[in-house]
Amino acid sequence: MMKAFVFAALLAVTLAFVPIDHQSFVKNLTGKALVDYVNSAQSLFITEHVDVSEEFMKSRVMNIKYASPPPSDKIRATEVNTVLAIIPETFDARIKWPKCKSIKLIRNQANCGSCWAFGAGEVISDRICIATKGARQPIISPMDMVDCCGEYCDYGCDGGYSIQALTIRWWVSDGVVTGGDYQGDGCKPYQFCNSAGCPDAVTPECALSCQSKYNTEYAKDKNFGN
């Protein structure tokens, strides 16, 4: 789902360079023809075409139902829109908070529709670092949310709601442990690899324990929001 959104955004940027009378033609392009056109129409970025089956692509995105708000969305009812008096021409979080290593990370969800968990985990990692001015820099585990957040916020690799993982159900009430990428550091690193020969991702049962080489207990590794 996230990948589809990103490509749709890139296509929208490209259409800004296309004459109005030519846009209907562009919207009918697919596959390599679309990628070639996007690359020829602008110079801001380069896209690549990967020839894979529809089944393969579906295995890497979450269920489309998660594009809509949760059925009981009490959180959004309390949202407040804030407009800055002055909006900077440019903003780079890596420059604003250079001590926060999590902001510079680009993580890989592999063949699991867990973008919702990665989004939540990265937000939590960044916010803890920013709030503590770099004193605390946990790399939060998407895996902990994928297999343990429960039906309230997710169905594991089939998708989930980042906002639920961030607030009532997980970070605030239950807390979330640390965990790096595949075979990485922390309490619960990501379990799914992203290379040739990797098995299909299947959401595992909730494991309330850390990997054997990690010296901190699961309950003591928890990070909580407020």
N, C-alpha and C positions, 0 to 999 in steps of 0.2 A: 504494500500500500504506500509506504513512504517513498519507495523508488518511483512509483507511478506519479505521485504528487510532484516529486522533483523534476521528472522529465516533462510533466505538463507545464511546470513553471518555466523551464528552459524553452519550451516551445512557444509559450506566451511572449517571452523576451524576443525570440526570433521573429515572431509575427509583427512586432513593432517596427521591424526593418522592411517589411513586405508591403508593397503597394496594395491598396484596398481591393482593386480589381483582380489581384492575383491570389488573394488569401483563400478563396474557395478551393483552388487547385492544391494549395499547400495542405489544407485540412484533410484532403483525401489521400495524402501520402502515408505509407506505412513502411515498416522494416528498414532495410538499408537505404531505400530511396529517400525516406524521411530523414535519416541520419545524415546522408550526403547533402541534402538540401539545407539542413540546419547549419552544418559546417561551412557551406558556401555562402550563406546569407549574412553571416556575422563573424567577427574575429574575437569576441569576448571569451569564448570557451570552445573546447573541442569535445564532441560526443563520439562514442564508439558503438558499433553495432555488434551484438553478440547473437549468433544464430542458434537459438534454443527453442525447445518446444513450449507450447502453452502450459502443459502440465508442469514442466520445470519451473517456469515463472511463477505459477500459482503456489508452488511449494515454498517460495521465498517471500510471499506477501501474506498479510493477515486477512481475515475475513472482512469483506467490505462493510459489514454492519457496524464495525468499529469506527467508520468514518463519521457516523452520527453521534450526538451526545448520548451519554448513558441514559437508560430508561428513567432513573430517578436522579436527576442532576441538580441536587441542592447546592452544589458548590458554585456552579455558574450563576445561580440566582443571587449570589452575594458579590459578584464581580463589580469592580469599580473601574471605569475607564479614566486613565490619567493622561493628560496631554501636557507635554513639556513646554515651558514658555519659549525655550530655545532648543531647537533640534540640531545637533552637530552635523556638519557636512559628511563626516566619516566617523566610524566607530569600529574599533577592533578590540575585542575583549582580551586578546592575547597581550596587547600593549597596555590596556587599562589595568589588568591584573597579571603582571608577568610572573609572579611567584607561583601561580596556580597551574600545575602541570596538567591537571585534568582538562583544562580548557583547550589544550593543544592536541589532545588525543583524538584519533579517528578510529572508532572501534567497528568490528565486523560481526554482524548478526548471523552470518552463514546461512544455511538453508532452513531457517526457523523464522516464522512471522513474529518476531519479538522486538520490532522497532519501538513499540510502546514502552517496553521495559528498558531498552537502551536509552530512550529519551528521558525517562524518569531518573534512571541511574546517573546519567550525565548531569542533569540539572541538580540533583542532590549533591554529587561530588563537587560541582562548581560552587554551589551556594555555601557549603560548609567551609570551603577554602576562603571564599570572599568574606564571609562573616567573621572568620577568625584571623583575617589578614595573613593567611598562609601558614598559621600555626598548626592547623589540622588539615591534612590532605588525603583523606581516605578515597580510594577508588572503589566506588559502590558496585555491588554485584547485580547485574541484570538477571543472572541465573536465579538468585534468591527470589526475585519477583516472578519469574517465569514459572517456577515449579511450586511456589508456596503462597502466592498472593490470593489464590482461591477464586471462586466464581464471581465474587463481588467486583473484581477489577479485571479478571482475565480468564482466558482459556489457553494459557501457555503459548505454544507456537502457532495457534490459530488466531491470535490477536488479543488485544486488551486495551484498557483505558489508562493512559499515562496519568491523567488527573486523579484517578482513584488510587493509583499506586503511590502518588506523591502525598496524598492527604489522608483522608479519614481511615482508609483500610490498611495501609501498610506503613509508610514512613512514620506517620504521626503515632499511630496506635501500636503497631507491632515492631517497628524498627526494621532496618535492613542492614545486612552484613556487607563486608568488603569482598571483592573478587575481580581479578583481572581477566584477560582474554584466555583463549583456549590453552590449557596446560600452564596457566600463569600463576601469579601470586595471589595472596589473600585467602579468605575463608572459603568462598565458593566461586572459583573461576568459571568461565563459560565452558559448557560441556561439548559444544558442537564445533567441529573443525570445518575449514573452508578450503579444501583442496581436492584434487582428483581422488576418487575412491572413498570419499567420506560417506558414511551411511545417511539415510534420510533422518531428519531430525524428528524425534518423537518426544513430546513433553514428558519428562520423568516425574515420578511421584515426589512429593515434598520431602526434602531431606533437611532435618534440623540439626545438622552437624557440619563441621568444616572438613576440608581435605586433610589427610593424615599428616602431611608435612607442615601444616600450619599449627602454631603453638598456642593460639588463643581459642578458648571455648566459644562455641556458636553464640550463646546468650550474651557473653561478655564482649563480643565483636559488634553487637548491634549499634546502629546509629539512629537517633530519633529526631524527628522534626517537631516543631511546635507552632 
